Amino acid sequence: MSKNHCSKAYKFLVLGGILLFSLGNAYAQKLSSYVDPFIGTGGHGHTFPGATLPFAMVQLSPDNGKNGWDWVSGYHISADSIAGFSHMHLSGTGIGDWLDIAVMPLLQPQARYQIDTRVAFSHNDEQASPGYYAVTLQNKIQAKLTSTERVGYHQYQFPANSEPTIRIDLNHAYNWDKPTDTEIQVLNDSTLIGKRYSYGWANQQHIYFAVRFSTPFKRFLLNGKANSNKKLRIQNNKNNKGEPAVNAQLIFPGQRQVELKVALSTTNEQKALQALTEIPSWSFQAVKQDAENKWEKELGKIKVKAANEKLLRVFYSALYHTAVSPTLYSDQDGQYKNYKGQLKQMPNGGQRYTLFSLWDTFRALKPLFSITQPERYTDILNSMLAFYDENGLLPVWDLSTFETNTMTGYHAIPVLADAILKDWPGLDAEHAYQAMLASANQSIREVPAYIEYGYVPQDVNGGSVTKTLEYAFDDYCIALVALKLRKKADYLKYSQRAKSYVNHFDPQSGFMRAKLKNGQFMEPFDPFYSEHDFDKSQYIEGNAWQHSFFVPHDVRGLANLFPKKDGLEQMLDTLFKAPSIMTGENQSPDASGFIGQYAHGNEPSHHIAYMYAYIGKPWKTQEKVRTIIDSMYHDRPDGYAGNEDAGQMSAWAVWSMMGLYPASPVNGEYVFGSPVLDQADIQMPNGKTFRITARNNGPKQLYIKSIRLNGKKYTKSYITHQDMLKGGELIFEMSAKPNKKFGTARKDQPTSMEN
């Protein structure tokens, strides 16, 4: 049967309500087998390879025992040693923290406090898959790790002639993290409890833990010494420089295998003990299998087909990384203790989440959640509102419920706005709206100057251009919500603020340029110049090339600012052809993954290729998107062009490989790009399936010739969230030649504020 006949037959049988087994069986291989957790552990991806479940509190992963930018997740593929297996990790970020509650197996006990726990290993002796990690160290100790939401499960096999010892280390701290108050208490011959308070990127953190062993230990050491009190607490101060934290060594003479469970809680030790019930038995294989099953369910929310297996590995590894963070922060009953030490309860049986890298993830990850996370997105959104209730403002970069104030904008606003506009269940729209107004009128982060001048002057503080452009987009999001909630005065006010971007536009150069309070542009001007010091920079983590296009809400309005009719198109063309250089003595390392001056390794560029569709040139979007997919995503450790950034870099791939992207991540429109997958079956939150099919697809067939939606000709260069919720099939007919007539009419272009 020809491929064309097979496709027609399949469509006929599905419409007739019959499952065609031969094609349905194409999904029979486990989707988790396509996931490689080592993708992103090389280059500057900053991911970790260890065992975790979707959005879990526990991320049980090896730490190499090194400081530095490429070790902010604890692990980098270039390292050849492991210093411990800790239970909390950041995925893909640019700053190092956490790595709490480290465990390390030793060949024999060490009767001293400070030891170098690093042991050499070879990457040939390690393996990882969703929910599982294993390694054989060069000292012949075999380690296997798996986990549940709040419990890490360790299995260690020791060589003969060893005296098996397990070290629990609360002084295990790298990069920004420092312990401040630590305690270990031995409850009995198989159970420990304790706490670790620390200072770091989030300067007030606390975690409580409980450890239970499969077999009793015969003796123990606290900080290298026998201790009859069975309890040791050390608070960090100027007088205890020699012993800044507690460690325990549990000794198991005569044992070849030792298993242990480590449960976490943010509330207290008793809740950590209760969390141990997540794993009631001692069956490592059963817990590993359950973790794999949960990941299989998660990955099955989007089932794709591709002739090239590499594309499947890239796609499913990306989809995996979109479900790593934010992470659980509350106990099973929804209780948690915030960084202030206040005991809180999430309402209606909800859970609290943390680790909100909103400068990155508002762009594509959070809109993806409105499709892939119907069972937990309400809790994620309400976690932002809980943060507002506790702190008076929505989060910017929430870590352990503490506001790190990292990066620019107030980007919880587009996340909440997108959800309100999509009528997300369980979200109080009025409560969210008041929180949005509070953040948009705060007294810090140069917002008062932005309101006073209509832009952030550079002589008020650095990063001025980026701040204005991002505030303007966030204000547009408020305007849309105000319109939905019938708040006309606010709608007009924030619509006006959303036009603030025009105050930075220089019609002579075509760039967004920094201005002083007197209204004059900063001189001299070099669009290639990059300054990484945020207080001195004009553009955050980049230069004028990457940031001048951040007007996703009003692309046609931006186009109208150019003196020439095709000025924006020419500017975009030049962006992708300009020399891939930056000038300046302190260039940002985050600007990476260059195609011309387009920098895919950092988020400000992520929407740019899709801007052509807004000005009637979608075939150029298709061309650029395909180039980005092909050159910036690979199935190897350095498979990301920059920091994976808590799921955003992966979310871009998930969307774009299917053929669409939320270029303006608030209005429920997904702009078409160039699909590399032959088929994607998307499980929508209402239970319906939306299928995307790319016919005549291939490396050279990168252009969209025509589109049909549910059998009817479709002329728009985007599709709405509401149309996808109806289910059905979108068919791309691909071609090696661009169709320069498709998507050119104004009615077929994505929405721009200028409308």
Phi, psi and omega in degrees: 000134180290160179300321181294316179295322179298317180297318180294319181295319180297316180298318181297315183291323178295317178297330179277001176083017182249133177275119177278106190301319187297323179276323178300329181290350178296338179266007187294327179296140182299130181294328180297339179291342178272352183274130174241101181296348178280346175296125182099351178276353175251183183056225175243035182288325174063032174266172177238152185263000193283188187272129175204165173250168180305120173060028187280159174291324181267128168232095188270108191213154180286146174242134184282347181079037180227149172263163177128163186302321182278006176240026180290339174267001182094340190221141171218141187297341181284345185279158182232021178217158176232130182256347181170168178242105184256168196254356180223127184221152173262136183256112170078014184275179181253359181229144185264135177199183180063233189062037186281151173057078183268140178239137176217125175282139179237152178289332177202160180293155179240115185277053174204161186284307186263123175220155174272108186275357184295134177231136181291154175205166176245142178295342175291343184253019177232155177212154180210144174210168182306120180084011185207141173214142178214147177205146170251117181284163182291343174275010174079005173284130177259128180243133174230135184230140169212181186196164166247196183296321186235007184228131171263135182247120182249142171227122182239130176251124185256148178285165177297157178066020174253165173244086191310128183224136176247124181256124173258115191241113178267359175262004177294101187214130181223156181058241190276344190281137175218131177288145179238331180208114185230149182207139171230134177231129177271112181278318178201193187281008176217004186223133173237154168226166179177187180212159174219113172260143183211166180235133179194222175305313166268115194275003169222107181229148173213143176217137177250151184215158172225135181240131175231135182258152180287338181221147183296143172273149185274329178203170181213157175236139172247120186051041174082003184232148171295140185220110182287343181283345179060017181208135178218131177230136177227124173260135183284123173209183186294341186268349182243051181298330183283330183228078184283353180198170185265145165224154179232144173239123179253129192245132186233069182298139177086353179267143173259334180230133177232130175243148176211153176243135178238114181255145183243152173209148173263003186259302179190175183294324181296323177292329176294318176299318178297324181296336178303337180292349174300334176237090187286336184243183178246067177232095181303316183297322180294319179292319177300317180294321178295321177297316178298320180296320180293323177290323179299318177296317180296312182291333181289357178291337173226111180255123186236160175233145177203143179291332182261117182294335176301320179297324178294320179294318179296315184295309185287332173292324176292315179299321175303313183290338176288347183248023179265324180217157006295168186245152176303140177237340184263164175283177183302330181270008178085003177277152175200163174245120181282179187296338178282353183088009180276131177279125185232161179227123174289135183285161171058034178072018182278172179241148177265137178241157176221182183072069180252097178272071196288333177299331179269308199275348177295340189285314184221329184292311183294320172300326177295323178301330180291354173250313191268347187236052180298333185276345183225355184294327177301317179294322178297315179295316180290339173294324176295320179290326175297320176299317178298315181299326184273338188234349178089349178221155173291156182290148170257306173215090184274123175228120183055037181067007179261139178276109178281344181055035180273134179077181192250174180079171170237075196272008163291337183297307178298330179294311179293321180298315179302319180292318179297316181293336176267009178055047184294131183290148175080007179249123178282104186298319181292318176301313180297320182296317178296323176295321178297317179297321179299315180292326182284350181232028181291166184261006181235184175059032176063014178295318177302320179292321177301318180290320183291314187264344187085004176196166175268112179291144180293334178274011167264313175191167183285174181066025193296319182293312180302316182299313181299312183298319181287321176298321181297317178296315180300322179293326174299320179298319177298318180300318180296319179292319178301320178297317180295322182272006177062044175252083191298316182299317178294321179302314180293319182298311185279339171295321177293317178297329180293344178269006184300338181301333183297337184289344178259354187281132176252105184295337180288319182262336184084004181257158167276124186236151179291142178239154173268174180298334180279003177089359180271144174292146175293139176233151352286169182238128177225109183295346179269352187285133179232133175232119185279338177291113186300327181287340180256337186290159170257335180231132184280122176054048178171204180222189184297328180299311185286329188264344184290349183258006183278077171223058187296338182275346186212057184297317180289330173296320175297317180301324182290344179284339181286137180300325180265148183301320182258026185298317180294318179300315179296323180294318177296316179302316182294323178307314184281353181247347184297158177301139181273066181230158168229148177251165180114153183275344183229062184291148179287127177287347182285336177283108186207177180067055188278136162234101194065236174257358170293129185238093185288342181287359175220150195294329183303339180271351196297334181266350196297317183300334182277354183291333179304326182297332182285344181244024172078022179233055184296336180295333176285326172301313181302316181296313183290319181298317180298320178298319181294313179302313184293327188257342188250356181229127184219156180266063179207168185306323178266041186283353176250149184280349180195197176307135178292335170058058169055031174109346184290315181299324179287321181298323177302317181293317181302309178298306191291326178293331176281338175113016181206165186198139177280076186299324171247095195282057178209336189259011176068029175243136181241115186279138181284142175241241180221100184295137174256346178270146180284330181201143175221122174258110186259121176280107182283158185297341178270007177095347179279160180250131174247121183256135172246123180240134176246109180268150182056040184272149178178174183304328181264344181267073188259356182255148177275117178278315179199167181224142172232136176244115183052044175086352183252145179302136183233124188251350182285152178266020178203168174225151182267157175300320181296321178293324178292326179297337180286347184079182180116199185223131173252123183246120172266126167266116185265158183210157176278352180243140180290141171265100187277005176258336182292132173073016183273332181294145181302322181294342182261000181269151178301160183292137173231147182304332181300338177296000000 
